[in-house]
Amino acid sequence: MKLILAIVQDKDSNRLANEFIDANVRATKLSSTGGFLKSGNSTFIVGIDDERVQEVLDLIKETCQSRKQYVSTPVSLDLSLDGQVPYPVEVEVGGATVFVLPVDAFQRY
């Protein structure tokens, strides 16, 4: 048995949850916040048998695609930087960060 932790962008979380339901994969969804862009994320916790791990990873990979997004650079209050104006910067967002961990025991009550 394995424990899969998948951190996905909120834009992908509902589609992934529906894919899990269609594939009969039980998952717990937690709201979380990302670091760099401080944007909303969802963390899925999935306990799954070893033979279904690749199936779950494939669902995550197909559903959570990375994409480009423009964000504004932070405004600096440093007066020595004459005329610095925030401008949009293209960054890659989305996709998924996935951890697969071994499980010693699993109980359902």
Biopython code that builds the backbone (N, CA, C, O; Angstrom):
import numpy as np
from Bio.PDB.StructureBuilder import StructureBuilder

atoms = [
    (1, "MET", "N", (0.839, -1.173, 0.000)),
    (1, "MET", "CA", (0.000, 0.000, 0.000)),
    (1, "MET", "C", (0.887, 1.240, 0.000)),
    (1, "MET", "O", (1.956, 1.254, 0.609)),
    (2, "LYS", "N", (0.427, 2.276, -0.690)),
    (2, "LYS", "CA", (1.153, 3.539, -0.779)),
    (2, "LYS", "C", (0.231, 4.692, -0.384)),
    (2, "LYS", "O", (-0.994, 4.607, -0.479)),
    (3, "LEU", "N", (0.874, 5.769, 0.061)),
    (3, "LEU", "CA", (0.180, 7.013, 0.341)),
    (3, "LEU", "C", (0.665, 8.027, -0.691)),
    (3, "LEU", "O", (1.863, 8.285, -0.801)),
    (4, "ILE", "N", (-0.266, 8.596, -1.442)),
    (4, "ILE", "CA", (0.064, 9.591, -2.453)),
    (4, "ILE", "C", (-0.412, 10.942, -1.955)),
    (4, "ILE", "O", (-1.585, 11.111, -1.620)),
    (5, "LEU", "N", (0.498, 11.904, -1.908)),
    (5, "LEU", "CA", (0.172, 13.294, -1.600)),
    (5, "LEU", "C", (0.362, 14.074, -2.893)),
    (5, "LEU", "O", (1.466, 14.125, -3.434)),
    (6, "ALA", "N", (-0.705, 14.676, -3.385)),
    (6, "ALA", "CA", (-0.646, 15.427, -4.635)),
    (6, "ALA", "C", (-1.089, 16.860, -4.376)),
    (6, "ALA", "O", (-2.218, 17.102, -3.950)),
    (7, "ILE", "N", (-0.197, 17.805, -4.634)),
    (7, "ILE", "CA", (-0.498, 19.220, -4.453)),
    (7, "ILE", "C", (-0.751, 19.796, -5.839)),
    (7, "ILE", "O", (0.140, 19.810, -6.690)),
    (8, "VAL", "N", (-1.982, 20.272, -6.059)),
    (8, "VAL", "CA", (-2.378, 20.764, -7.380)),
    (8, "VAL", "C", (-2.977, 22.159, -7.257)),
    (8, "VAL", "O", (-3.457, 22.544, -6.190)),
    (9, "GLN", "N", (-2.948, 22.908, -8.341)),
    (9, "GLN", "CA", (-3.530, 24.240, -8.351)),
    (9, "GLN", "C", (-5.053, 24.121, -8.276)),
    (9, "GLN", "O", (-5.635, 23.179, -8.814)),
    (10, "ASP", "N", (-5.693, 25.082, -7.605)),
    (10, "ASP", "CA", (-7.144, 25.045, -7.440)),
    (10, "ASP", "C", (-7.885, 24.916, -8.764)),
    (10, "ASP", "O", (-8.943, 24.290, -8.818)),
    (11, "LYS", "N", (-7.347, 25.498, -9.829)),
    (11, "LYS", "CA", (-8.014, 25.425, -11.135)),
    (11, "LYS", "C", (-8.146, 23.982, -11.621)),
    (11, "LYS", "O", (-9.043, 23.675, -12.406)),
    (12, "ASP", "N", (-7.273, 23.107, -11.168)),
    (12, "ASP", "CA", (-7.301, 21.705, -11.598)),
    (12, "ASP", "C", (-7.969, 20.787, -10.588)),
    (12, "ASP", "O", (-8.258, 19.634, -10.908)),
    (13, "SER", "N", (-8.218, 21.263, -9.386)),
    (13, "SER", "CA", (-8.627, 20.367, -8.306)),
    (13, "SER", "C", (-9.998, 19.733, -8.518)),
    (13, "SER", "O", (-10.173, 18.550, -8.226)),
    (14, "ASN", "N", (-10.975, 20.490, -9.019)),
    (14, "ASN", "CA", (-12.305, 19.904, -9.224)),
    (14, "ASN", "C", (-12.294, 18.849, -10.319)),
    (14, "ASN", "O", (-12.952, 17.816, -10.200)),
    (15, "ARG", "N", (-11.546, 19.108, -11.386)),
    (15, "ARG", "CA", (-11.452, 18.100, -12.457)),
    (15, "ARG", "C", (-10.771, 16.841, -11.947)),
    (15, "ARG", "O", (-11.189, 15.729, -12.271)),
    (16, "LEU", "N", (-9.717, 17.015, -11.143)),
    (16, "LEU", "CA", (-9.016, 15.845, -10.604)),
    (16, "LEU", "C", (-9.925, 15.069, -9.651)),
    (16, "LEU", "O", (-9.947, 13.839, -9.681)),
    (17, "ALA", "N", (-10.668, 15.774, -8.815)),
    (17, "ALA", "CA", (-11.596, 15.100, -7.907)),
    (17, "ALA", "C", (-12.622, 14.284, -8.689)),
    (17, "ALA", "O", (-12.950, 13.165, -8.295)),
    (18, "ASN", "N", (-13.131, 14.831, -9.791)),
    (18, "ASN", "CA", (-14.082, 14.091, -10.625)),
    (18, "ASN", "C", (-13.436, 12.882, -11.286)),
    (18, "ASN", "O", (-14.068, 11.833, -11.409)),
    (19, "GLU", "N", (-12.192, 13.015, -11.709)),
    (19, "GLU", "CA", (-11.469, 11.879, -12.299)),
    (19, "GLU", "C", (-11.279, 10.769, -11.262)),
    (19, "GLU", "O", (-11.419, 9.587, -11.578)),
    (20, "PHE", "N", (-10.962, 11.151, -10.032)),
    (20, "PHE", "CA", (-10.821, 10.153, -8.965)),
    (20, "PHE", "C", (-12.138, 9.431, -8.725)),
    (20, "PHE", "O", (-12.152, 8.213, -8.548)),
    (21, "ILE", "N", (-13.239, 10.164, -8.716)),
    (21, "ILE", "CA", (-14.554, 9.543, -8.506)),
    (21, "ILE", "C", (-14.852, 8.562, -9.625)),
    (21, "ILE", "O", (-15.282, 7.438, -9.365)),
    (22, "ASP", "N", (-14.626, 8.977, -10.880)),
    (22, "ASP", "CA", (-14.888, 8.100, -12.030)),
    (22, "ASP", "C", (-14.041, 6.830, -11.986)),
    (22, "ASP", "O", (-14.486, 5.773, -12.433)),
    (23, "ALA", "N", (-12.822, 6.929, -11.448)),
    (23, "ALA", "CA", (-11.905, 5.784, -11.394)),
    (23, "ALA", "C", (-12.046, 5.005, -10.086)),
    (23, "ALA", "O", (-11.286, 4.068, -9.838)),
    (24, "ASN", "N", (-13.011, 5.385, -9.249)),
    (24, "ASN", "CA", (-13.231, 4.723, -7.959)),
    (24, "ASN", "C", (-11.974, 4.782, -7.070)),
    (24, "ASN", "O", (-11.569, 3.793, -6.461)),
    (25, "VAL", "N", (-11.377, 5.985, -7.025)),
    (25, "VAL", "CA", (-10.216, 6.235, -6.176)),
    (25, "VAL", "C", (-10.676, 7.122, -5.026)),
    (25, "VAL", "O", (-11.175, 8.226, -5.245)),
    (26, "ARG", "N", (-10.505, 6.636, -3.809)),
    (26, "ARG", "CA", (-10.886, 7.418, -2.640)),
    (26, "ARG", "C", (-9.776, 8.404, -2.314)),
    (26, "ARG", "O", (-8.604, 8.035, -2.235)),
    (27, "ALA", "N", (-10.159, 9.665, -2.125)),
    (27, "ALA", "CA", (-9.174, 10.701, -1.847)),
    (27, "ALA", "C", (-9.758, 11.707, -0.864)),
    (27, "ALA", "O", (-10.964, 11.948, -0.842)),
    (28, "THR", "N", (-8.886, 12.283, -0.057)),
    (28, "THR", "CA", (-9.260, 13.376, 0.825)),
    (28, "THR", "C", (-8.623, 14.639, 0.266)),
    (28, "THR", "O", (-7.431, 14.666, -0.040)),
    (29, "LYS", "N", (-9.436, 15.686, 0.137)),
    (29, "LYS", "CA", (-8.974, 16.945, -0.446)),
    (29, "LYS", "C", (-8.871, 17.996, 0.654)),
    (29, "LYS", "O", (-9.826, 18.235, 1.393)),
    (30, "LEU", "N", (-7.696, 18.619, 0.751)),
    (30, "LEU", "CA", (-7.459, 19.679, 1.725)),
    (30, "LEU", "C", (-7.103, 20.964, 0.994)),
    (30, "LEU", "O", (-6.382, 20.936, -0.004)),
    (31, "SER", "N", (-7.608, 22.089, 1.487)),
    (31, "SER", "CA", (-7.212, 23.381, 0.927)),
    (31, "SER", "C", (-5.843, 23.748, 1.466)),
    (31, "SER", "O", (-5.547, 23.535, 2.641)),
    (32, "SER", "N", (-5.009, 24.304, 0.592)),
    (32, "SER", "CA", (-3.670, 24.729, 0.997)),
    (32, "SER", "C", (-3.291, 25.966, 0.188)),
    (32, "SER", "O", (-3.980, 26.332, -0.764)),
    (33, "THR", "N", (-2.198, 26.599, 0.574)),
    (33, "THR", "CA", (-1.738, 27.803, -0.116)),
    (33, "THR", "C", (-0.314, 27.597, -0.588)),
    (33, "THR", "O", (0.535, 27.097, 0.151)),
    (34, "GLY", "N", (-0.059, 27.989, -1.838)),
    (34, "GLY", "CA", (1.269, 27.830, -2.413)),
    (34, "GLY", "C", (2.234, 28.895, -1.928)),
    (34, "GLY", "O", (1.821, 29.922, -1.390)),
    (35, "GLY", "N", (3.502, 28.649, -2.118)),
    (35, "GLY", "CA", (4.538, 29.541, -1.622)),
    (35, "GLY", "C", (4.845, 30.714, -2.532)),
    (35, "GLY", "O", (4.656, 31.862, -2.131)),
    (36, "PHE", "N", (5.310, 30.462, -3.740)),
    (36, "PHE", "CA", (5.836, 31.522, -4.598)),
    (36, "PHE", "C", (4.779, 32.556, -4.968)),
    (36, "PHE", "O", (4.989, 33.753, -4.772)),
    (37, "LEU", "N", (3.650, 32.107, -5.499)),
    (37, "LEU", "CA", (2.600, 33.036, -5.922)),
    (37, "LEU", "C", (1.526, 33.218, -4.856)),
    (37, "LEU", "O", (0.598, 34.007, -5.037)),
    (38, "LYS", "N", (1.645, 32.498, -3.753)),
    (38, "LYS", "CA", (0.664, 32.548, -2.676)),
    (38, "LYS", "C", (-0.750, 32.343, -3.204)),
    (38, "LYS", "O", (-1.696, 32.991, -2.755)),
    (39, "SER", "N", (-0.877, 31.446, -4.151)),
    (39, "SER", "CA", (-2.176, 31.162, -4.746)),
    (39, "SER", "C", (-2.756, 29.906, -4.127)),
    (39, "SER", "O", (-2.051, 29.123, -3.490)),
    (40, "GLY", "N", (-4.047, 29.730, -4.323)),
    (40, "GLY", "CA", (-4.735, 28.590, -3.745)),
    (40, "GLY", "C", (-4.327, 27.277, -4.383)),
    (40, "GLY", "O", (-4.179, 27.177, -5.601)),
    (41, "ASN", "N", (-4.149, 26.287, -3.551)),
    (41, "ASN", "CA", (-3.848, 24.936, -3.987)),
    (41, "ASN", "C", (-4.788, 23.976, -3.280)),
    (41, "ASN", "O", (-5.473, 24.347, -2.327)),
    (42, "SER", "N", (-4.813, 22.768, -3.745)),
    (42, "SER", "CA", (-5.499, 21.689, -3.050)),
    (42, "SER", "C", (-4.513, 20.545, -2.910)),
    (42, "SER", "O", (-3.765, 20.234, -3.837)),
    (43, "THR", "N", (-4.520, 19.927, -1.747)),
    (43, "THR", "CA", (-3.680, 18.766, -1.502)),
    (43, "THR", "C", (-4.583, 17.549, -1.395)),
    (43, "THR", "O", (-5.486, 17.506, -0.559)),
    (44, "PHE", "N", (-4.336, 16.567, -2.241)),
    (44, "PHE", "CA", (-5.101, 15.323, -2.213)),
    (44, "PHE", "C", (-4.285, 14.270, -1.476)),
    (44, "PHE", "O", (-3.091, 14.109, -1.727)),
    (45, "ILE", "N", (-4.934, 13.561, -0.575)),
    (45, "ILE", "CA", (-4.319, 12.453, 0.148)),
    (45, "ILE", "C", (-5.021, 11.186, -0.325)),
    (45, "ILE", "O", (-6.235, 11.046, -0.178)),
    (46, "VAL", "N", (-4.249, 10.266, -0.892)),
    (46, "VAL", "CA", (-4.808, 9.045, -1.473)),
    (46, "VAL", "C", (-4.065, 7.842, -0.902)),
    (46, "VAL", "O", (-2.844, 7.745, -1.022)),
    (47, "GLY", "N", (-4.794, 6.942, -0.289)),
    (47, "GLY", "CA", (-4.239, 5.649, 0.098)),
    (47, "GLY", "C", (-4.642, 4.642, -0.961)),
    (47, "GLY", "O", (-5.831, 4.467, -1.228)),
    (48, "ILE", "N", (-3.670, 3.976, -1.568)),
    (48, "ILE", "CA", (-3.974, 3.117, -2.725)),
    (48, "ILE", "C", (-3.095, 1.878, -2.714)),
    (48, "ILE", "O", (-1.954, 1.915, -2.253)),
    (49, "ASP", "N", (-3.640, 0.778, -3.228)),
    (49, "ASP", "CA", (-2.866, -0.453, -3.355)),
    (49, "ASP", "C", (-1.723, -0.251, -4.349)),
    (49, "ASP", "O", (-1.828, 0.543, -5.284)),
    (50, "ASP", "N", (-0.639, -0.978, -4.132)),
    (50, "ASP", "CA", (0.561, -0.831, -4.959)),
    (50, "ASP", "C", (0.286, -0.965, -6.456)),
    (50, "ASP", "O", (0.864, -0.234, -7.261)),
    (51, "GLU", "N", (-0.588, -1.889, -6.829)),
    (51, "GLU", "CA", (-0.829, -2.128, -8.256)),
    (51, "GLU", "C", (-1.629, -1.011, -8.923)),
    (51, "GLU", "O", (-1.715, -0.981, -10.151)),
    (52, "ARG", "N", (-2.222, -0.083, -8.148)),
    (52, "ARG", "CA", (-2.991, 1.024, -8.736)),
    (52, "ARG", "C", (-2.255, 2.365, -8.674)),
    (52, "ARG", "O", (-2.795, 3.383, -9.105)),
    (53, "VAL", "N", (-1.040, 2.375, -8.148)),
    (53, "VAL", "CA", (-0.298, 3.631, -7.999)),
    (53, "VAL", "C", (-0.085, 4.305, -9.346)),
    (53, "VAL", "O", (-0.329, 5.505, -9.473)),
    (54, "GLN", "N", (0.360, 3.568, -10.347)),
    (54, "GLN", "CA", (0.620, 4.159, -11.657)),
    (54, "GLN", "C", (-0.659, 4.708, -12.274)),
    (54, "GLN", "O", (-0.623, 5.747, -12.932)),
    (55, "GLU", "N", (-1.772, 4.044, -12.078)),
    (55, "GLU", "CA", (-3.065, 4.531, -12.580)),
    (55, "GLU", "C", (-3.389, 5.908, -11.992)),
    (55, "GLU", "O", (-3.815, 6.813, -12.709)),
    (56, "VAL", "N", (-3.183, 6.054, -10.684)),
    (56, "VAL", "CA", (-3.453, 7.332, -10.022)),
    (56, "VAL", "C", (-2.480, 8.405, -10.512)),
    (56, "VAL", "O", (-2.883, 9.539, -10.771)),
    (57, "LEU", "N", (-1.214, 8.052, -10.637)),
    (57, "LEU", "CA", (-0.226, 9.015, -11.140)),
    (57, "LEU", "C", (-0.562, 9.474, -12.556)),
    (57, "LEU", "O", (-0.390, 10.646, -12.889)),
    (58, "ASP", "N", (-1.040, 8.552, -13.388)),
    (58, "ASP", "CA", (-1.436, 8.911, -14.752)),
    (58, "ASP", "C", (-2.631, 9.861, -14.749)),
    (58, "ASP", "O", (-2.669, 10.803, -15.541)),
    (59, "LEU", "N", (-3.609, 9.627, -13.870)),
    (59, "LEU", "CA", (-4.760, 10.526, -13.763)),
    (59, "LEU", "C", (-4.317, 11.934, -13.378)),
    (59, "LEU", "O", (-4.797, 12.923, -13.933)),
    (60, "ILE", "N", (-3.399, 12.010, -12.427)),
    (60, "ILE", "CA", (-2.902, 13.317, -11.988)),
    (60, "ILE", "C", (-2.163, 14.013, -13.126)),
    (60, "ILE", "O", (-2.369, 15.201, -13.373)),
    (61, "LYS", "N", (-1.311, 13.273, -13.810)),
    (61, "LYS", "CA", (-0.515, 13.852, -14.901)),
    (61, "LYS", "C", (-1.397, 14.357, -16.038)),
    (61, "LYS", "O", (-1.131, 15.421, -16.597)),
    (62, "GLU", "N", (-2.442, 13.609, -16.386)),
    (62, "GLU", "CA", (-3.328, 14.000, -17.480)),
    (62, "GLU", "C", (-4.212, 15.192, -17.112)),
    (62, "GLU", "O", (-4.559, 15.998, -17.975)),
    (63, "THR", "N", (-4.570, 15.303, -15.847)),
    (63, "THR", "CA", (-5.531, 16.322, -15.413)),
    (63, "THR", "C", (-4.861, 17.632, -15.027)),
    (63, "THR", "O", (-5.444, 18.699, -15.225)),
    (64, "CYS", "N", (-3.675, 17.578, -14.492)),
    (64, "CYS", "CA", (-3.015, 18.767, -13.926)),
    (64, "CYS", "C", (-1.856, 19.197, -14.816)),
    (64, "CYS", "O", (-0.704, 18.839, -14.570)),
    (65, "GLN", "N", (-2.169, 19.959, -15.841)),
    (65, "GLN", "CA", (-1.156, 20.430, -16.778)),
    (65, "GLN", "C", (-0.634, 21.797, -16.354)),
    (65, "GLN", "O", (-1.391, 22.625, -15.847)),
    (66, "SER", "N", (0.647, 22.030, -16.559)),
    (66, "SER", "CA", (1.212, 23.352, -16.271)),
    (66, "SER", "C", (0.848, 24.299, -17.408)),
    (66, "SER", "O", (0.611, 23.870, -18.538)),
    (67, "ARG", "N", (0.809, 25.586, -17.095)),
    (67, "ARG", "CA", (0.467, 26.604, -18.074)),
    (67, "ARG", "C", (1.190, 27.898, -17.719)),
    (67, "ARG", "O", (1.694, 28.052, -16.607)),
    (68, "LYS", "N", (1.238, 28.821, -18.668)),
    (68, "LYS", "CA", (1.894, 30.113, -18.463)),
    (68, "LYS", "C", (0.873, 31.113, -17.908)),
    (68, "LYS", "O", (-0.305, 31.085, -18.264)),
    (69, "GLN", "N", (1.359, 32.001, -17.023)),
    (69, "GLN", "CA", (0.515, 33.039, -16.443)),
    (69, "GLN", "C", (1.380, 34.269, -16.217)),
    (69, "GLN", "O", (2.565, 34.152, -15.904)),
    (70, "TYR", "N", (0.796, 35.435, -16.372)),
    (70, "TYR", "CA", (1.518, 36.676, -16.121)),
    (70, "TYR", "C", (1.197, 37.183, -14.716)),
    (70, "TYR", "O", (0.035, 37.217, -14.309)),
    (71, "VAL", "N", (2.240, 37.577, -13.979)),
    (71, "VAL", "CA", (2.077, 38.168, -12.652)),
    (71, "VAL", "C", (2.877, 39.460, -12.623)),
    (71, "VAL", "O", (3.870, 39.602, -13.336)),
    (72, "SER", "N", (2.440, 40.401, -11.792)),
    (72, "SER", "CA", (3.161, 41.659, -11.650)),
    (72, "SER", "C", (4.290, 41.494, -10.657)),
    (72, "SER", "O", (4.151, 40.802, -9.648)),
    (73, "THR", "N", (5.407, 42.132, -10.948)),
    (73, "THR", "CA", (6.518, 42.114, -10.002)),
    (73, "THR", "C", (6.126, 42.962, -8.800)),
    (73, "THR", "O", (5.351, 43.907, -8.946)),
    (74, "PRO", "N", (6.641, 42.648, -7.620)),
    (74, "PRO", "CA", (6.285, 43.438, -6.443)),
    (74, "PRO", "C", (6.824, 44.863, -6.548)),
    (74, "PRO", "O", (7.888, 45.097, -7.122)),
    (75, "VAL", "N", (6.079, 45.804, -5.990)),
    (75, "VAL", "CA", (6.490, 47.211, -5.986)),
    (75, "VAL", "C", (7.542, 47.390, -4.912)),
    (75, "VAL", "O", (7.354, 46.951, -3.778)),
    (76, "SER", "N", (8.651, 48.032, -5.258)),
    (76, "SER", "CA", (9.721, 48.282, -4.301)),
    (76, "SER", "C", (9.559, 49.675, -3.711)),
    (76, "SER", "O", (9.264, 50.626, -4.435)),
    (77, "LEU", "N", (9.750, 49.803, -2.408)),
    (77, "LEU", "CA", (9.681, 51.097, -1.747)),
    (77, "LEU", "C", (11.069, 51.723, -1.603)),
    (77, "LEU", "O", (11.227, 52.728, -0.909)),
    (78, "ASP", "N", (12.055, 51.143, -2.245)),
    (78, "ASP", "CA", (13.424, 51.661, -2.203)),
    (78, "ASP", "C", (13.519, 52.877, -3.125)),
    (78, "ASP", "O", (13.437, 52.732, -4.345)),
    (79, "LEU", "N", (13.692, 54.071, -2.558)),
    (79, "LEU", "CA", (13.709, 55.298, -3.341)),
    (79, "LEU", "C", (14.965, 55.447, -4.190)),
    (79, "LEU", "O", (15.004, 56.281, -5.094)),
    (80, "SER", "N", (15.989, 54.649, -3.911)),
    (80, "SER", "CA", (17.215, 54.746, -4.707)),
    (80, "SER", "C", (17.037, 54.132, -6.093)),
    (80, "SER", "O", (17.859, 54.363, -6.980)),
    (81, "LEU", "N", (15.991, 53.366, -6.283)),
    (81, "LEU", "CA", (15.723, 52.750, -7.593)),
    (81, "LEU", "C", (14.786, 53.675, -8.358)),
    (81, "LEU", "O", (13.570, 53.484, -8.353)),
    (82, "ASP", "N", (15.359, 54.676, -9.013)),
    (82, "ASP", "CA", (14.581, 55.705, -9.709)),
    (82, "ASP", "C", (13.695, 55.110, -10.797)),
    (82, "ASP", "O", (14.154, 54.376, -11.673)),
    (83, "GLY", "N", (12.429, 55.445, -10.714)),
    (83, "GLY", "CA", (11.495, 55.112, -11.782)),
    (83, "GLY", "C", (11.190, 53.650, -11.954)),
    (83, "GLY", "O", (10.718, 53.251, -13.019)),
    (84, "GLN", "N", (11.437, 52.832, -10.956)),
    (84, "GLN", "CA", (11.129, 51.410, -11.096)),
    (84, "GLN", "C", (9.617, 51.211, -11.036)),
    (84, "GLN", "O", (8.970, 51.579, -10.056)),
    (85, "VAL", "N", (9.072, 50.632, -12.081)),
    (85, "VAL", "CA", (7.639, 50.401, -12.182)),
    (85, "VAL", "C", (7.417, 48.894, -12.280)),
    (85, "VAL", "O", (8.138, 48.204, -13.002)),
    (86, "PRO", "N", (6.420, 48.382, -11.556)),
    (86, "PRO", "CA", (6.160, 46.943, -11.678)),
    (86, "PRO", "C", (5.725, 46.589, -13.102)),
    (86, "PRO", "O", (4.998, 47.349, -13.743)),
    (87, "TYR", "N", (6.162, 45.468, -13.575)),
    (87, "TYR", "CA", (5.801, 45.026, -14.916)),
    (87, "TYR", "C", (5.459, 43.546, -14.866)),
    (87, "TYR", "O", (5.950, 42.828, -13.995)),
    (88, "PRO", "N", (4.624, 43.080, -15.788)),
    (88, "PRO", "CA", (4.229, 41.670, -15.767)),
    (88, "PRO", "C", (5.386, 40.748, -16.164)),
    (88, "PRO", "O", (6.181, 41.052, -17.052)),
    (89, "VAL", "N", (5.443, 39.629, -15.479)),
    (89, "VAL", "CA", (6.455, 38.612, -15.745)),
    (89, "VAL", "C", (5.721, 37.295, -16.003)),
    (89, "VAL", "O", (4.792, 36.943, -15.277)),
    (90, "GLU", "N", (6.142, 36.578, -17.034)),
    (90, "GLU", "CA", (5.523, 35.307, -17.344)),
    (90, "GLU", "C", (6.137, 34.213, -16.473)),
    (90, "GLU", "O", (7.358, 34.066, -16.418)),
    (91, "VAL", "N", (5.277, 33.441, -15.787)),
    (91, "VAL", "CA", (5.728, 32.325, -14.966)),
    (91, "VAL", "C", (4.917, 31.090, -15.328)),
    (91, "VAL", "O", (3.822, 31.189, -15.883)),
    (92, "GLU", "N", (5.461, 29.941, -15.009)),
    (92, "GLU", "CA", (4.760, 28.685, -15.251)),
    (92, "GLU", "C", (4.036, 28.279, -13.969)),
    (92, "GLU", "O", (4.648, 28.208, -12.903)),
    (93, "VAL", "N", (2.734, 28.014, -14.073)),
    (93, "VAL", "CA", (1.932, 27.613, -12.926)),
    (93, "VAL", "C", (1.205, 26.312, -13.255)),
    (93, "VAL", "O", (1.189, 25.863, -14.401)),
    (94, "GLY", "N", (0.620, 25.735, -12.252)),
    (94, "GLY", "CA", (-0.156, 24.526, -12.458)),
    (94, "GLY", "C", (0.700, 23.287, -12.341)),
    (94, "GLY", "O", (1.741, 23.284, -11.683)),
    (95, "GLY", "N", (0.246, 22.248, -12.985)),
    (95, "GLY", "CA", (0.928, 20.973, -12.840)),
    (95, "GLY", "C", (0.616, 20.381, -11.484)),
    (95, "GLY", "O", (-0.397, 20.723, -10.875)),
    (96, "ALA", "N", (1.451, 19.522, -11.016)),
    (96, "ALA", "CA", (1.247, 18.885, -9.716)),
    (96, "ALA", "C", (2.591, 18.522, -9.117)),
    (96, "ALA", "O", (3.541, 18.190, -9.825)),
    (97, "THR", "N", (2.649, 18.594, -7.801)),
    (97, "THR", "CA", (3.789, 18.074, -7.049)),
    (97, "THR", "C", (3.268, 16.856, -6.307)),
    (97, "THR", "O", (2.318, 16.951, -5.529)),
    (98, "VAL", "N", (3.896, 15.706, -6.550)),
    (98, "VAL", "CA", (3.358, 14.441, -6.034)),
    (98, "VAL", "C", (4.429, 13.707, -5.239)),
    (98, "VAL", "O", (5.577, 13.590, -5.666)),
    (99, "PHE", "N", (4.024, 13.219, -4.077)),
    (99, "PHE", "CA", (4.874, 12.387, -3.234)),
    (99, "PHE", "C", (4.213, 11.028, -3.102)),
    (99, "PHE", "O", (3.012, 10.940, -2.847)),
    (100, "VAL", "N", (4.987, 9.969, -3.274)),
    (100, "VAL", "CA", (4.495, 8.599, -3.071)),
    (100, "VAL", "C", (5.285, 8.015, -1.912)),
    (100, "VAL", "O", (6.510, 7.907, -1.965)),
    (101, "LEU", "N", (4.560, 7.639, -0.863)),
    (101, "LEU", "CA", (5.188, 7.168, 0.366)),
    (101, "LEU", "C", (4.730, 5.761, 0.705)),
    (101, "LEU", "O", (3.577, 5.414, 0.450)),
    (102, "PRO", "N", (5.604, 4.943, 1.274)),
    (102, "PRO", "CA", (5.183, 3.609, 1.709)),
    (102, "PRO", "C", (4.294, 3.705, 2.945)),
    (102, "PRO", "O", (4.450, 4.609, 3.766)),
    (103, "VAL", "N", (3.370, 2.775, 3.065)),
    (103, "VAL", "CA", (2.466, 2.732, 4.228)),
    (103, "VAL", "C", (2.699, 1.408, 4.953)),
    (103, "VAL", "O", (2.606, 0.334, 4.360)),
    (104, "ASP", "N", (3.002, 1.507, 6.244)),
    (104, "ASP", "CA", (3.203, 0.304, 7.048)),
    (104, "ASP", "C", (1.890, -0.351, 7.442)),
    (104, "ASP", "O", (1.794, -1.578, 7.476)),
    (105, "ALA", "N", (0.875, 0.457, 7.742)),
    (105, "ALA", "CA", (-0.415, -0.075, 8.150)),
    (105, "ALA", "C", (-1.523, 0.858, 7.686)),
    (105, "ALA", "O", (-1.327, 2.066, 7.555)),
    (106, "PHE", "N", (-2.689, 0.272, 7.441)),
    (106, "PHE", "CA", (-3.840, 1.040, 7.016)),
    (106, "PHE", "C", (-5.068, 0.463, 7.714)),
    (106, "PHE", "O", (-5.305, -0.744, 7.665)),
    (107, "GLN", "N", (-5.840, 1.317, 8.358)),
    (107, "GLN", "CA", (-7.057, 0.889, 9.054)),
    (107, "GLN", "C", (-8.207, 1.748, 8.589)),
    (107, "GLN", "O", (-8.052, 2.954, 8.401)),
    (108, "ARG", "N", (-9.358, 1.138, 8.401)),
    (108, "ARG", "CA", (-10.576, 1.895, 8.077)),
    (108, "ARG", "C", (-11.625, 1.510, 9.102)),
    (108, "ARG", "O", (-11.954, 0.331, 9.234)),
    (109, "TYR", "N", (-12.157, 2.484, 9.831)),
    (109, "TYR", "CA", (-13.137, 2.221, 10.881)),
    (109, "TYR", "C", (-14.491, 2.739, 10.496)),
    (109, "TYR", "O", (-15.445, 2.605, 11.263)),
]
sb = StructureBuilder()
sb.init_structure("model")
sb.init_model(0)
sb.init_chain("A")
sb.init_seg("    ")
for serial, (resi, resn, name, xyz) in enumerate(atoms, 1):
    if name == "N":
        sb.init_residue(resn, " ", resi, " ")
    sb.init_atom(name, np.array(xyz, "f"), 0.0, 1.0, " ", f" {name:<3s}", serial, name[0])
structure = sb.get_structure()
